[in-house]
Amino acid sequence: MENNNVENVKNKLKNIIVNDLEVPVDLNEIKDNVSLYDDGLGLDSITIVNFIVLIEKKFKIDFDSIEISGEVFGCLDNLAEFITSKVDPEIKDVPLN
């Protein structure tokens, strides 16, 4: 069940990247271990801030400033694991919209 939640979170993150942040990349070509920064998806600091705001809104979580790190935001795998650990355990599936 937990693995399924992580996959749902990754899919939601990919949708946010493509549809909300309008990063010019094909949704199906985003690899789970791709870097979110210059050597991967190329998100700059302003886009990362917008990404954080969208994540907090869509997943109904809040990041503490110490939780926003290069490690957590290093790739979708890390970010999805981190979000899954913060999401209310009563939420079984994260909707895609």
N, C-alpha and C positions, 0 to 999 in steps of 0.2 A: 504493500500500500504506500509506504513512504517513497519508494522509488518512483511509483506512478505520480505522486505529488511533485517530485523533482522534475520529472518529464513535463508535467503540465506547466510548471513554473517556467521552464526553459522555453516552451512554446509561447507562453505569454510574453516573455522577455523579447523573443524574436519578433513577435507582432508589434510590440512597443517600438523596437528599433526601426522596423520598416515603415510602419503606418503612422506612428506618432512623432518620432524623431525624423522621419523621412530620409533615413540613410539610404543612399542609392545602391542597394544590394538586394539580390533575390533571396526571399525568405528561406527557400529550400536549400540555398547554398551556404547558410550560416552554420558553421561547425560549432559544436558545443565547447570545444577547447580553444576557440579563436580568441585572440587578445582583443579587448575592446578599444585599445589605444592605437597609436600610429602604425605599428607593425601588423595590425589586424584589421578591425573595422574602421579605424581612423577617427574615433570619437575624440573631440577636443575637450578642454576643461568646461567650457560652457555647455556643451552637449551632455557631458557627464552630469552636471548639475541638473539639467532638465530631466535627464534619465532618472536621477534619484527622486526628484519631485514626482514624476509619473509612477515610479515604483511604489513610493509611499502612498500615493492616492489609490492606485489600482489594487494593491495588496493589503491596504489598510494597516500599514506598519509604519514605524518611525525609526529612522537611523539615528543612533547617537553619533556624535562627531568622531569618537574614537573607532567606530565601526566602519567608517568610510576609509578604506585603505586600498593600496595597490593590490594587495593579496585578494581581498574580497572581490574587487572589480577587475581582477586580472583576466578572467574569462567567464563565459556563461555558466560553465560547470560550477565554479566557485560561488558565483553570485546566486545561482539557483539553490545550491545547498544552504547557503546562508539565509536566503529568504524563507526557505522551507522551515528552517529552524526557528524563525521568528513569527511565522504565520500561526494564527490561532489553531490549535490542534483539532478543534471542532470542525474546521473547514476541510471537507474531504477532497473537493476538487476546486481548482481555481478556474473560474470561467475565462474563456478566451476574449470576451468583450466586456 
